[in-house]
Each structure stands twice: as structure tokens, then as C-alpha cells.
Amino acid sequence: MKILGIGNAIVDVICKVEDEFISQNNLSKGNMKLIFNENEFQKLLSNLRIEKTVSGGSVANSIVGLSQLKNEVGFIGKVSDDELGNKYEEGLKNEKVNYCYNKKKESLPTGTCLILVTPDSERTMCTYLGIAGKINENDVDINAVKNSELIFLEGYLWDEGEPKKAFDKAISNAKKVAMSLSDQFCVDRHKSNFLELVKNKLDITFANEDEIKSLINTDSFDDVIEFGKQIKRLLIITRGEKGAISINNNEVVEVGIKKNLELVDLTGAGDLFASGYLHGYLNNFSQKDCLEKGSEMSSKIIQQIGARLI
């Protein structure tokens, strides 16, 4: 297998809202809020009209993108044996993803992410993790890890306790490891642990500019460049309208963004950027071509609703 993703198995529920809805519900626009109470989540959802539901989760979106680029891929993510869990598994299999997880009836339901798209195409997420966040080392198929050229992890999934053990098991048995820092909220919450991973355990780190600046406590992008050179590992940073950059030892490569795009929904922009980049990496593209492929995939996804190319 080319690549195995390990991440939150989340059913995405996409809804269009006005900016007032974001402020009325005390949400931080463009960021992700974790909701721990299922009733609170259902109350939020009850006031909305659903546009679309998709088998999601950040790394799962990237893995589907890689499958669509004709790579042999797999995914591990924890769901319950319930209606949404069955839909989730079916959705991945329809995308030719090898789902390396045996679901069973759990104490919590399958995870759900409410994606609120405002008129400016920005997306604000409310996530009820359900059973997804309870992944443990027994859920990690060690043969699937060992038989993959690369594993791809997400910061959203990392947490103290059982998820950390699952990460450690996967990383210690993998040939190569990539990870997305996922969200500034995750970085701020797990800064010392993420810094340890980035410096010492990950072969490839994906971050946006805010996440990486937060990780190393700086406002200067020059400091980010210097940090990237020092760690002697591959650091890939998306910079919004400034494009994307890769830092590998002293090699710094930049690409711009695609122009004149019809912006519809930013959901999945980072996930599909990772798909394109990793497709290039796994197929021996140059750094510039890897970044260009990431930019191409990202530009396609933001011109449609949702995080799956159709």
C-alpha cells in the first residue's frame, strides 16, 4: 500500500449559514470548536438545513484525494456499528479506500462534524467526536502500518492517554510518517507534544502559517524558515493567498496560488493540498511539482461544496 491514513472518522454535515449564526452561537469564525455534549450538538443542528453529508475527517479527506489520483490507499478510524458508522465505511469503500478497521457497537455514537459555510466561503466547524476520539493502540492494524510506504496522521486525533498510545504504536512501526498539525486550537492545546513530534519523529509536517507560528511562538515568518532548516525534516506550509512553501534542510521552495478561481467553500482546502503534495512525494516528483500538485488539488476543492472532489 502506498499510504495509510490514521485519523478521526467523522461524518461531515455541511450547512450554509449567515455570519449572524456564527456570532449568536459564540463560535470563532474559521476555526473548529469541540462539542462534548451530544444534546448541545443536536440542538445546534436542529436549527439548520443540511446541504450535504459526507464520510469525512481531515486525513480521510486527504486519503480519498490520493485514491482519486490512483494511489493504493488505506485508512484507520474508529466508528460505532450504527447507521452513521455503516454510511461512513460504505462511503470510503465507494472511493476505493481500504478501510483497515473492524467496527463494533460502541458506548458512544459515530463522530459528526457540523461544517458551517458563511457567504464569504469561510468554514467554521463544530465537532462532536463521539467514538472517533477514543481510538486506542488495539485499533491500529500493525500489518497495515508495516505494509505502507508512509502513514499520515492528523493533529485533531492526538490526545493524552489512549490516542497517544495509538500514535506511538503507529509511528514506531512505520517506514515514514507524515502529520498535519490540523488547527491552531490543537497546536495551542498540545504545543510541547507537537513540537517533540515535529522535531524528532515526523518525516513530513503539514501546517498553515498560523499553526506553525503558534508552535514555535513567533510572529516572524523568517523564524519559521530558520526553524524549518534546523530540524532537517520536511516542513510544508500553506500561506493562503501567499501560496505554499516547503523547507527541507537548506532547500526552500515556494509556489503561488492559482488565479481567478470561483471561491465556493474552503472546506478541505488543506486536506486536498496534502493529497496533491503526498501524491507527488510518493511518486518521486520534485519539491516544486509536489507543491504545484497540492495547489492544483486545493484550488479544485474550493470551487465546490464539501471536501471531496466530484
Rosetta blueprint (number, residue, H / E / L):
1 M L
2 K L
3 I E
4 L E
5 G E
6 I E
7 G L
8 N L
9 A L
10 I E
11 V E
12 D E
13 V E
14 I E
15 C E
16 K E
17 V L
18 E L
19 D H
20 E H
21 F H
22 I H
23 S H
24 Q H
25 N L
26 N L
27 L L
28 S L
29 K L
30 G L
31 N L
32 M E
33 K E
34 L E
35 I L
36 F L
37 N L
38 E H
39 N H
40 E H
41 F H
42 Q H
43 K H
44 L H
45 L H
46 S H
47 N L
48 L L
49 R L
50 I E
51 E E
52 K E
53 T E
54 V E
55 S E
56 G E
57 G L
58 S H
59 V H
60 A H
61 N H
62 S H
63 I H
64 V H
65 G H
66 L H
67 S H
68 Q H
69 L L
70 K L
71 N L
72 E L
73 V E
74 G E
75 F E
76 I E
77 G L
78 K L
79 V L
80 S E
81 D L
82 D L
83 E H
84 L H
85 G H
86 N H
87 K H
88 Y H
89 E H
90 E H
91 G H
92 L H
93 K H
94 N H
95 E L
96 K L
97 V L
98 N E
99 Y E
100 C L
101 Y L
102 N L
103 K L
104 K E
105 K L
106 E L
107 S L
108 L L
109 P L
110 T L
111 G E
112 T E
113 C E
114 L E
115 I E
116 L E
117 V E
118 T L
119 P L
120 D L
121 S L
122 E L
123 R E
124 T E
125 M E
126 C E
127 T E
128 Y E
129 L L
130 G L
131 I L
132 A H
133 G H
134 K H
135 I L
136 N L
137 E H
138 N H
139 D H
140 V L
141 D L
142 I H
143 N H
144 A H
145 V H
146 K H
147 N L
148 S L
149 E L
150 L E
151 I E
152 F E
153 L E
154 E E
155 G H
156 Y H
157 L H
158 W L
159 D L
160 E L
161 G L
162 E H
163 P H
164 K H
165 K H
166 A H
167 F H
168 D H
169 K H
170 A H
171 I H
172 S H
173 N H
174 A L
175 K L
176 K L
177 V E
178 A E
179 M E
180 S E
181 L L
182 S L
183 D L
184 Q H
185 F H
186 C H
187 V H
188 D H
189 R H
190 H L
191 K H
192 S H
193 N H
194 F H
195 L H
196 E H
197 L H
198 V H
199 K H
200 N H
201 K L
202 L L
203 D L
204 I E
205 T E
206 F E
207 A E
208 N E
209 E H
210 D H
211 E H
212 I H
213 K H
214 S H
215 L H
216 I L
217 N L
218 T L
219 D L
220 S L
221 F H
222 D H
223 D H
224 V H
225 I H
226 E H
227 F H
228 G H
229 K H
230 Q H
231 I H
232 K L
233 R L
234 L E
235 L E
236 I E
237 I E
238 T E
239 R L
240 G H
241 E H
242 K H
243 G L
244 A E
245 I E
246 S E
247 I E
248 N E
249 N L
250 N L
251 E E
252 V E
253 V E
254 E E
255 V E
256 G L
257 I L
258 K L
259 K L
260 N L
261 L L
262 E L
263 L L
264 V L
265 D L
266 L L
267 T L
268 G L
269 A H
270 G H
271 D H
272 L H
273 F H
274 A H
275 S H
276 G H
277 Y H
278 L H
279 H H
280 G H
281 Y H
282 L H
283 N L
284 N L
285 F L
286 S L
287 Q H
288 K H
289 D H
290 C H
291 L H
292 E H
293 K H
294 G H
295 S H
296 E H
297 M H
298 S H
299 S H
300 K H
301 I H
302 I L
303 Q L
304 Q L
305 I L
306 G L
307 A L
308 R L
309 L L
310 I L
